[in-house]
């Protein structure tokens, strides 16, 4: 019996992790985890994640990096940052990692300096549509596909961790499984098996 090329495809386990509890009262460009979030990352998430993760992706926001830091630090695992899985509020001109925070700052600066201008007009010019959001999440999924193809000596199973935001997790899940899920709680882990 001949084996198909699919038999040689590794099984992909995708772990979607929403960042831990963030500072709810803070306002600003990049909100950090609160005390509960830091403790949860250190004492729960660190031990809830499996040891055999092959690739780790993260949103460049501090709350995502702080969530996975206790897991990656002792093992010196590398993290691949991707602006395409940053929060669902990016500029229509998708910024690079280097200027993402400047772009967000400009949005608020525009709001503050144009008080006579209609607020909806200001925000509409900076906020992305759901279609644009879908497009950038698809760009990220295609990055996963490309990274897996380059993976040397592919094991039978590849485990990928994505630490990101609730709306991004919902969109990734919807694209890959055609199923809508409710927004995950802070620190919630969702695992899906996929073929890319």
Buried (B, 14 or more C-beta within 10 A) or exposed (E): EEEEEEEEBBEBBBBBBBBBBBBEEEEEBBBBBBEBBBBBBBEBBBEEBEEEBBBBBBBBBBBBBBBBBBBBEEEEBEBEBBBBBBBBBBBEEBBEEEBBBEBBEBBBEBBEEEEEEEEEEBEEEBBBEEEBBBEBBBBBBEBBEEBBEEEEEBEEEBBBBBBBBBBBBBBBBBEBEEEEBEEBEBBBBBEBEBEB
